[in-house]
Amino acid sequence: MVTTTRHCLVALALALATIAFIHDARAADTPAPIRLDQGWGTAQEHTFYYLTQGTVLMPASWLLALQAPDGNPFASSDHLRRLGFIYDDNPSADNPHGWPIGFAVQSGPLTGGVPTVGITCAACHTSQINYRGHSLRIDGGQAYIRLDAFKSELTAALLATGRDPQRRAEFESRAVAAGFPKDRIAAAFNARYRALVASAKERATEDASATPAGPGRNDALAIIARQLFKYGIAVPSNTNKADAPVDFPYLWNIWNFDWVQYNAVAHQPMGRNIGEALGVGAVTHFVDPATGEVSPLPERWRTSIPVRNVYAIEALLTTLKPPHWPSAVLGPIDAARAARGRTLFAQNCAACHAVRALRDSPHEEWTLKVIPLEKIGTDPRQAENFRNTTYDGSKLGLSTHATAAEGLLYATTQIRDQAYHDQKVPSQEWPEFDGFGRKNLVAAPCGYKARPLVGVWATPPFLHNGSVPTVFDLLSESRPRVFHTGSLEYDPLHLGFVDAAGPRAFTLDTSVVGNGNGGHWFTNDRSRPGRIGRGLSDAEKFDIIEYLKGASYETYPRVTVSKPDPLPCVASAY
């Protein structure tokens, strides 16, 4: 009886300590943001924010138990806010731990029966804009999280835990109290810790070759290719450089686009989303981790990706509207200036950025112009890296010099087919799950796409790599060489964020590889590379800005075309 009572008291103490630890991680939130009418209510937001896509950071109990190296809870709201994550003010049963938007818990056979936590697309595609004490929530906007810093700090926290026996013992006690199986905790943590120690030199080399991304940017295509070719199939020589960070793209109307990603590489929604999940940490079984040998079929193509969830999120995005300019917060729109700006936009911008609806499409499909690199003149690194880097894909049955496009096309198709079978998606529903019956095509053009710009006011900074701070700068003949990102305080005059230095600011230097801010020039200098139009006066720039504040599809340039333009540098087969 005494022993039983002592055990109960110890268990109660551990449970209370864990509750206190978790309570610290759910510190009081900031005042509620203002929602803009984007067609979603709370239920739709919560689906987007918290429905898992199968990515895995770690067991959920570990994140609840983990300390940062300074001893504070890693998942405290103070810590994660410093990394740019934002929180929803509406409680949800799908977010029982009060984690930020885009942190999703997954349970069931796809994760081995232990609840895991992963990052969803909402973490990178939900944004916040501040102005004079007000906060605006932009669903589908480009987030300003520091994803690279988050990954580095998560690794540092796990290493600090493994190096300190007392810290590790306390972590394991909290993780078990939060639900992790006691008989598995030691072996599971040992495996994770040893893998991190063994890969430390490799991570340092990768970090040294990368261009620092900072808030709101990530070299997603390089990381997806690395996860597939280097880590997924266990070929260490399959390395690449993540030196082309791009803005997280905004999501409204992407379901209309015939090609997505800045360099127009993905055609099918399901294939694109499976590739995204691979890059963010979906569990794969391409090879046996003990031997590095290719796994037998069908295990080879099984992953943690729940395709029904992926389809549900993609279907939800078809109802997402661009954010309307909130005049009550950011100030009224000057109707006369906007009218002049509409004419200027039609004359100078619509040739590339108009809605180009495909005639006879079974749904509202828009074909986007992909502008060749030599014409647009913007930083070519992302498009060139994806097009020119090759990998040894022999373990996948590909060549020893396979491109990222070839590897992603093959892997995402096999993963999709296996998931449809395993998760019992009826064959007649496959075309709908794929997205409008589209084929899974992956291309590698030598150019960047020009998308319609309704709602662009809410998406600074600009160009595909975020190298231009405001729309006014984008329309000008000179641009800041160095500026700071990280502030969410909005500048409604120039359409961008305030350039504010400070301890949390990131210095974006456009002379660094991948950060170039040239091209897309409006200039009278006809010899300047990347010139796309004449120079604009300041008055004309402000007129265009005023139009973009209130642009809607009712007032936006639109044409109907019979077929898409060919992709530059791409053959007819993908």
DOBA-909199 format. One line per field, with one value per residue (C-alpha): x, y, z. Coordinates in nm, 3 decimals. Layout:
residues N
X	c(X, ...) .
Y	c(Y, ...) .
Z	c(Z, ...) .
END
This chain:
residues 574
X	c(0.000, 0.284, 0.462, 0.145, 0.075, 0.434, 0.401, 0.073, 0.227, 0.523, 0.291, 0.074, 0.382, 0.497, 0.150, 0.127, 0.476, 0.377, 0.055, 0.252, 0.504, 0.230, 0.043, 0.359, 0.358, 0.006, 0.071, -0.192, -0.250, -0.250, -0.578, -0.795, -0.702, -0.948, -1.079, -1.122, -1.405, -1.231, -1.522, -1.427, -1.579, -1.423, -1.489, -1.312, -1.021, -0.977, -0.974, -0.703, -0.506, -0.505, -0.591, -0.278, -0.106, 0.111, 0.428, 0.612, 0.839, 0.834, 0.587, 0.341, 0.430, 0.795, 0.711, 0.504, 0.799, 1.092, 1.296, 1.491, 1.862, 1.786, 1.554, 1.225, 0.955, 1.043, 0.679, 0.603, 0.411, 0.684, 0.945, 0.738, 0.614, 0.976, 1.014, 0.719, 0.445, 0.098, -0.185, -0.557, -0.778, -1.064, -1.012, -1.041, -1.076, -0.837, -0.567, -0.586, -0.240, -0.288, -0.004, 0.035, -0.154, -0.016, 0.083, -0.122, -0.146, -0.181, -0.265, -0.327, -0.154, 0.025, 0.235, 0.284, 0.007, 0.187, 0.039, 0.283, 0.299, 0.384, 0.371, 0.084, 0.062, -0.122, 0.199, 0.360, 0.044, -0.134, -0.015, -0.064, -0.035, -0.022, -0.110, -0.125, -0.230, -0.459, -0.387, -0.522, -0.544, -0.478, -0.582, -0.376, -0.126, 0.249, 0.356, 0.661, 0.787, 1.161, 1.142, 1.517, 1.570, 1.287, 1.448, 1.791, 1.658, 1.456, 1.773, 1.968, 1.702, 1.715, 2.095, 2.100, 1.856, 2.067, 2.392, 2.262, 2.152, 1.936, 1.769, 1.705, 1.556, 1.322, 1.228, 1.149, 0.936, 0.735, 0.697, 0.570, 0.328, 0.207, 0.134, 0.448, 0.488, 0.728, 0.878, 0.974, 1.098, 1.463, 1.519, 1.323, 1.513, 1.847, 1.778, 1.683, 1.975, 2.236, 2.110, 2.141, 2.494, 2.600, 2.464, 2.602, 2.890, 2.664, 2.411, 2.687, 2.806, 2.452, 2.396, 2.725, 2.630, 2.280, 2.159, 2.000, 1.628, 1.498, 1.127, 0.878, 1.121, 1.240, 1.414, 1.135, 1.224, 1.584, 1.472, 1.209, 1.470, 1.718, 1.461, 1.383, 1.722, 1.958, 1.771, 1.472, 1.671, 1.988, 2.240, 2.473, 2.631, 2.294, 2.356, 2.242, 2.248, 1.952, 2.072, 1.753, 1.504, 1.165, 0.863, 0.593, 0.341, -0.011, -0.283, -0.605, -0.699, -0.406, -0.659, -0.735, -0.371, -0.253, 0.099, 0.211, 0.536, 0.716, 0.898, 0.584, 0.698, 0.383, 0.055, -0.150, -0.271, -0.230, 0.119, 0.223, 0.091, 0.258, 0.586, 0.529, 0.464, 0.786, 0.982, 0.829, 0.894, 0.644, 0.758, 0.874, 0.986, 1.183, 1.475, 1.549, 1.709, 1.936, 2.082, 2.004, 1.865, 1.546, 1.237, 1.021, 0.689, 0.438, 0.610, 0.848, 0.579, 0.392, 0.413, 0.245, 0.048, -0.332, -0.453, -0.814, -0.697, -0.483, -0.784, -1.006, -0.761, -0.724, -1.102, -1.131, -0.888, -1.127, -1.356, -1.084, -1.124, -0.853, -0.850, -1.030, -0.858, -0.980, -1.044, -1.152, -0.804, -0.565, -0.745, -0.988, -0.906, -0.885, -1.138, -0.996, -0.640, -0.761, -0.943, -0.626, -0.431, -0.669, -0.591, -0.216, -0.227, -0.407, -0.148, 0.167, 0.097, -0.199, -0.009, 0.153, -0.066, -0.420, -0.651, -0.613, -0.907, -0.882, -1.169, -1.373, -1.209, -1.445, -1.374, -1.245, -0.883, -0.637, -0.320, -0.032, 0.237, 0.582, 0.827, 1.174, 1.460, 1.640, 1.330, 1.214, 1.570, 1.490, 1.719, 1.746, 1.879, 1.560, 1.467, 1.825, 1.888, 1.574, 1.645, 2.019, 2.095, 2.103, 2.096, 2.170, 1.819, 1.919, 1.755, 1.428, 1.489, 1.595, 1.928, 2.240, 2.187, 1.816, 1.667, 1.449, 1.154, 1.204, 1.243, 0.945, 0.720, 0.804, 0.798, 0.482, 0.296, 0.394, 0.316, -0.021, -0.122, -0.019, -0.198, -0.518, -0.512, -0.421, -0.664, -0.942, -1.011, -1.244, -1.081, -1.362, -1.278, -0.906, -0.944, -1.131, -0.871, -0.595, -0.757, -0.988, -0.860, -0.521, -0.224, 0.067, 0.315, 0.640, 0.834, 1.152, 1.107, 1.371, 1.135, 0.892, 0.515, 0.316, 0.005, -0.299, -0.243, -0.579, -0.499, -0.128, -0.136, -0.135, 0.175, 0.496, 0.786, 0.785, 0.939, 0.956, 1.247, 1.113, 1.399, 1.191, 1.025, 0.730, 0.522, 0.649, 1.007, 0.904, 0.770, 1.078, 1.405, 1.613, 1.552, 1.703, 2.015, 1.979, 1.666, 1.524, 1.246, 1.069, 0.852, 0.482, 0.398, 0.238, 0.308, -0.022, 0.127, 0.390, 0.232, 0.490, 0.624, 0.806, 1.185, 1.272, 1.605, 1.612, 1.714, 1.463, 1.511, 1.667, 1.896, 1.820, 2.124, 2.038, 2.402, 2.393, 2.346, 1.977, 1.871, 1.910, 1.658, 1.707, 1.472, 1.103, 1.216, 1.002, 1.263, 1.329, 1.675, 1.608, 1.949, 1.882, 1.845, 1.501, 1.325, 0.953, 0.811, 0.865, 0.960, 0.674, 0.643, 0.586, 0.228, 0.170, 0.319, 0.083, -0.210, -0.126, -0.085, -0.429, -0.581, -0.411, -0.550, -0.905, -0.861, -1.122, -1.197, -1.489, -1.245, -0.945, -0.818, -0.939, -0.899, -1.004, -0.744, -0.777, -0.461, -0.168, 0.155, 0.443, 0.672, 1.016, 1.294, 1.056, 0.982, 0.631, 0.678, 0.716) .
Y	c(0.000, 0.240, 0.158, 0.207, 0.539, 0.656, 0.564, 0.750, 1.059, 1.048, 1.009, 1.296, 1.518, 1.440, 1.508, 1.841, 1.937, 1.853, 2.053, 2.352, 2.310, 2.293, 2.585, 2.793, 2.694, 2.838, 3.189, 3.458, 3.556, 3.902, 4.084, 3.919, 4.000, 4.154, 3.900, 4.010, 3.860, 3.581, 3.339, 3.135, 3.106, 2.963, 2.602, 2.645, 2.824, 2.546, 2.283, 2.473, 2.552, 2.212, 1.927, 1.717, 1.661, 1.383, 1.575, 1.477, 1.686, 1.452, 1.283, 1.541, 1.446, 1.534, 1.885, 1.932, 1.814, 1.971, 2.254, 2.510, 2.523, 2.812, 2.584, 2.742, 2.539, 2.514, 2.542, 2.846, 3.112, 3.367, 3.151, 3.055, 3.411, 3.525, 3.282, 3.442, 3.188, 3.329, 3.204, 3.170, 3.347, 3.097, 2.779, 2.454, 2.093, 2.018, 2.220, 2.090, 2.212, 2.571, 2.553, 2.805, 2.801, 2.522, 2.281, 1.964, 1.643, 1.310, 0.973, 0.628, 0.362, 0.608, 0.727, 0.394, 0.456, 0.740, 1.090, 1.309, 1.682, 1.824, 2.145, 2.201, 2.441, 2.688, 2.761, 2.902, 3.038, 3.235, 3.587, 3.881, 4.251, 4.517, 4.882, 5.135, 4.886, 4.681, 4.332, 4.185, 3.810, 3.708, 3.348, 3.201, 3.486, 3.445, 3.385, 3.553, 3.259, 3.193, 2.832, 2.773, 2.919, 2.705, 2.387, 2.486, 2.571, 2.248, 2.054, 2.252, 2.175, 1.801, 1.800, 1.993, 1.740, 1.443, 1.586, 1.649, 1.335, 1.528, 1.732, 1.414, 1.233, 1.524, 1.542, 1.171, 1.196, 1.483, 1.307, 0.989, 1.191, 1.355, 1.016, 0.867, 0.493, 0.452, 0.131, 0.303, 0.646, 0.562, 0.378, 0.632, 0.929, 0.748, 0.690, 1.054, 1.193, 0.968, 1.054, 1.426, 1.385, 1.178, 1.433, 1.746, 1.796, 1.740, 1.994, 2.247, 2.202, 2.243, 2.555, 2.707, 2.666, 2.805, 3.161, 3.265, 3.288, 3.498, 3.560, 3.445, 3.274, 2.920, 2.738, 2.483, 2.316, 2.251, 2.110, 1.883, 1.747, 1.698, 1.514, 1.280, 1.214, 1.249, 1.149, 0.964, 0.713, 0.740, 0.858, 1.103, 1.223, 1.360, 1.705, 2.046, 2.408, 2.582, 2.918, 3.038, 3.126, 3.246, 3.400, 3.163, 3.216, 3.332, 3.077, 3.241, 3.132, 2.891, 2.619, 2.811, 2.806, 2.554, 2.555, 2.646, 2.728, 3.045, 2.868, 2.681, 2.327, 2.152, 2.090, 1.853, 1.962, 1.619, 1.566, 1.914, 1.865, 1.526, 1.690, 1.963, 1.706, 1.524, 1.847, 1.928, 1.586, 1.318, 0.973, 0.760, 0.400, 0.418, 0.229, 0.014, 0.257, -0.016, -0.125, 0.157, -0.102, -0.030, -0.148, -0.416, -0.327, -0.208, -0.079, 0.132, 0.384, 0.402, 0.732, 0.916, 1.134, 1.109, 1.182, 1.237, 1.525, 1.663, 1.654, 1.821, 2.110, 2.158, 2.158, 2.414, 2.646, 2.670, 2.874, 3.114, 3.472, 3.738, 3.982, 4.311, 4.634, 4.724, 5.097, 5.132, 5.026, 5.119, 5.425, 5.495, 5.439, 5.751, 5.668, 5.914, 5.785, 5.425, 5.495, 5.637, 5.344, 5.096, 5.245, 5.247, 4.886, 4.779, 4.958, 4.850, 4.530, 4.339, 4.185, 3.948, 3.967, 3.957, 3.665, 3.439, 3.200, 2.885, 2.851, 2.529, 2.431, 2.210, 2.437, 2.793, 2.728, 3.011, 2.969, 3.180, 3.331, 3.202, 3.478, 3.362, 3.446, 3.656, 3.874, 3.915, 3.954, 3.867, 3.650, 3.322, 3.100, 2.912, 2.825, 2.736, 2.521, 2.318, 2.278, 2.204, 2.010, 1.634, 1.341, 0.971, 0.830, 0.470, 0.347, 0.476, 0.311, 0.641, 0.741, 0.838, 1.196, 1.239, 1.585, 1.698, 1.709, 1.344, 1.227, 1.419, 1.309, 0.944, 0.946, 1.153, 0.937, 0.614, 0.756, 0.884, 0.553, 0.354, 0.594, 0.580, 0.199, 0.181, 0.453, 0.302, 0.589, 0.444, 0.444, 0.650, 0.927, 0.943, 1.218, 1.436, 1.374, 1.454, 1.791, 1.847, 1.529, 1.684, 1.465, 1.461, 1.666, 1.820, 2.062, 2.267, 2.589, 2.858, 3.132, 3.254, 3.272, 3.597, 3.552, 3.780, 4.041, 4.078, 4.094, 4.153, 4.451, 4.200, 4.007, 4.209, 4.189, 4.139, 3.952, 3.576, 3.599, 3.885, 4.112, 4.430, 4.573, 4.768, 4.797, 5.154, 5.021, 4.754, 5.019, 5.240, 5.258, 5.200, 4.978, 4.940, 4.724, 4.635, 4.645, 4.481, 4.226, 4.093, 4.392, 4.337, 4.708, 4.798, 5.095, 5.164, 5.446, 5.237, 4.890, 4.710, 4.665, 4.933, 4.890, 4.864, 4.756, 4.584, 4.269, 4.051, 4.208, 4.019, 4.209, 4.118, 4.196, 4.180, 4.125, 3.778, 3.477, 3.417, 3.757, 3.962, 4.246, 4.324, 4.270, 4.352, 4.710, 5.005, 5.231, 5.446, 5.290, 5.044, 4.881, 4.775, 4.395, 4.294, 4.607, 4.536, 4.885, 5.257, 5.459, 5.572, 5.903, 5.898, 6.012, 5.719, 5.473, 5.596, 5.570, 5.205, 5.143, 5.291, 5.061, 4.753, 4.834, 4.781, 4.560, 4.287, 4.038, 4.257, 4.537, 4.327, 4.269, 3.937, 3.764, 3.426, 3.217, 2.894, 2.728, 2.792, 2.947, 2.693, 2.684, 2.829, 2.570, 2.277, 1.999, 1.872, 1.567, 1.602) .
Z	c(0.000, 0.087, -0.240, -0.442, -0.271, -0.335, -0.705, -0.727, -0.569, -0.808, -1.105, -0.980, -0.937, -1.291, -1.430, -1.246, -1.368, -1.723, -1.695, -1.568, -1.850, -2.111, -1.956, -1.998, -2.366, -2.400, -2.279, -2.325, -2.686, -2.840, -2.918, -3.180, -3.540, -3.782, -4.033, -4.392, -4.596, -4.785, -4.801, -4.496, -4.152, -3.838, -3.942, -4.275, -4.110, -3.855, -4.128, -4.310, -3.995, -3.825, -4.064, -4.097, -4.431, -4.294, -4.218, -3.901, -3.681, -3.381, -3.147, -3.015, -2.658, -2.730, -2.844, -2.528, -2.318, -2.502, -2.354, -2.553, -2.464, -2.222, -2.023, -2.128, -2.303, -2.669, -2.774, -2.558, -2.744, -2.668, -2.838, -3.140, -3.192, -3.208, -3.497, -3.674, -3.603, -3.539, -3.323, -3.378, -3.124, -3.177, -2.971, -3.165, -3.058, -3.344, -3.166, -2.809, -2.712, -2.825, -3.078, -3.361, -3.687, -3.905, -3.628, -3.679, -3.477, -3.657, -3.505, -3.640, -3.846, -4.078, -3.781, -3.604, -3.353, -3.170, -3.215, -3.405, -3.477, -3.816, -4.014, -4.256, -4.548, -4.323, -4.129, -4.443, -4.606, -4.335, -4.268, -4.040, -4.118, -3.847, -3.874, -3.590, -3.327, -3.550, -3.678, -4.001, -4.066, -4.427, -4.494, -4.777, -4.753, -4.739, -4.380, -4.225, -4.023, -3.994, -4.102, -4.127, -3.780, -3.642, -3.777, -3.645, -3.299, -3.283, -3.360, -3.097, -2.836, -2.905, -2.894, -2.566, -2.422, -2.531, -2.395, -2.042, -1.850, -1.604, -1.876, -2.073, -1.774, -1.707, -2.076, -2.088, -1.773, -1.919, -2.256, -2.089, -1.875, -2.197, -2.353, -2.510, -2.436, -2.144, -2.278, -2.606, -2.498, -2.434, -2.761, -2.965, -2.827, -2.862, -3.231, -3.293, -3.093, -3.255, -3.601, -3.523, -3.387, -3.687, -3.934, -3.761, -4.003, -4.303, -4.174, -4.119, -4.478, -4.611, -4.401, -4.516, -4.883, -4.839, -4.879, -4.547, -4.603, -4.314, -4.254, -4.514, -4.751, -4.816, -5.098, -5.112, -5.441, -5.337, -5.004, -5.164, -5.408, -5.122, -4.911, -5.199, -5.356, -5.059, -4.746, -4.886, -5.092, -4.879, -5.140, -4.959, -5.284, -5.397, -5.260, -5.378, -5.267, -5.108, -5.237, -5.406, -5.131, -5.251, -5.083, -4.966, -5.249, -5.172, -5.236, -5.353, -5.704, -5.741, -5.816, -6.137, -6.252, -6.509, -6.357, -6.005, -5.826, -5.930, -6.212, -6.324, -6.248, -6.118, -6.302, -6.086, -5.740, -5.577, -5.719, -5.611, -5.258, -5.218, -5.319, -5.062, -4.788, -4.880, -4.839, -4.500, -4.348, -4.450, -4.339, -4.634, -4.680, -5.004, -4.851, -4.549, -4.298, -4.162, -4.496, -4.741, -4.981, -5.174, -4.989, -5.150, -5.308, -5.201, -4.886, -5.096, -5.184, -4.855, -4.666, -4.380, -4.626, -4.579, -4.932, -4.824, -4.606, -4.888, -5.119, -4.857, -4.813, -5.188, -5.230, -4.950, -5.129, -5.424, -5.196, -5.073, -5.198, -5.225, -4.931, -4.990, -4.893, -4.540, -4.577, -4.215, -4.104, -4.384, -4.515, -4.802, -5.168, -5.385, -5.659, -5.914, -5.870, -5.887, -6.214, -6.366, -6.224, -6.384, -6.726, -6.655, -6.535, -6.852, -7.065, -6.881, -6.685, -6.825, -7.117, -6.865, -6.553, -6.695, -6.622, -6.928, -6.917, -7.128, -7.371, -7.340, -7.010, -6.802, -6.505, -6.467, -6.567, -6.623, -6.823, -6.698, -6.912, -6.822, -6.907, -7.022, -6.788, -7.045, -7.088, -6.729, -6.599, -6.238, -6.028, -6.224, -5.946, -5.854, -6.212, -6.308, -6.000, -6.053, -6.422, -6.414, -6.092, -6.144, -5.902, -5.897, -5.923, -5.991, -5.669, -5.807, -6.142, -6.299, -6.451, -6.260, -6.381, -6.315, -6.288, -6.001, -6.241, -6.342, -5.984, -5.849, -6.133, -6.077, -5.695, -5.651, -5.903, -5.727, -5.382, -5.502, -5.658, -5.350, -5.116, -5.323, -5.299, -4.929, -4.823, -5.034, -5.271, -5.538, -5.880, -6.029, -5.780, -5.864, -6.127, -5.876, -5.606, -5.857, -5.919, -6.216, -6.382, -6.454, -6.537, -6.297, -6.502, -6.374, -6.594, -6.565, -6.767, -6.796, -6.678, -6.414, -6.431, -6.420, -6.207, -6.171, -5.899, -5.727, -5.354, -5.416, -5.177, -4.888, -4.998, -4.948, -5.021, -5.398, -5.689, -5.651, -5.405, -5.192, -5.294, -5.341, -5.028, -5.177, -5.492, -5.529, -5.538, -5.788, -6.025, -5.985, -6.178, -5.864, -5.563, -5.214, -5.221, -4.853, -4.638, -4.327, -4.307, -4.001, -3.913, -3.983, -3.963, -4.293, -4.520, -4.704, -4.910, -5.089, -5.034, -4.829, -4.479, -4.285, -4.306, -3.938, -3.791, -3.454, -3.269, -3.457, -3.799, -4.088, -4.322, -4.682, -4.894, -5.263, -5.360, -5.202, -5.431, -5.497, -5.360, -5.678, -5.712, -6.083, -6.372, -6.420, -6.483, -6.582, -6.734, -7.038, -7.066, -7.348, -7.301, -6.942, -6.907, -6.786, -6.913, -6.959, -7.002, -7.003, -6.700, -6.476, -6.296, -5.920, -5.981, -6.217, -5.967, -5.696, -5.939, -6.010, -5.638, -5.572, -5.833, -5.686, -5.342, -5.462, -5.767, -5.794, -6.066, -6.168, -6.259, -6.356, -6.714, -6.857, -7.192, -7.325, -7.506, -7.701, -7.568, -7.333, -7.450, -7.464, -7.162, -7.243, -7.285, -7.231, -7.478, -7.530, -7.304, -6.927) .
END
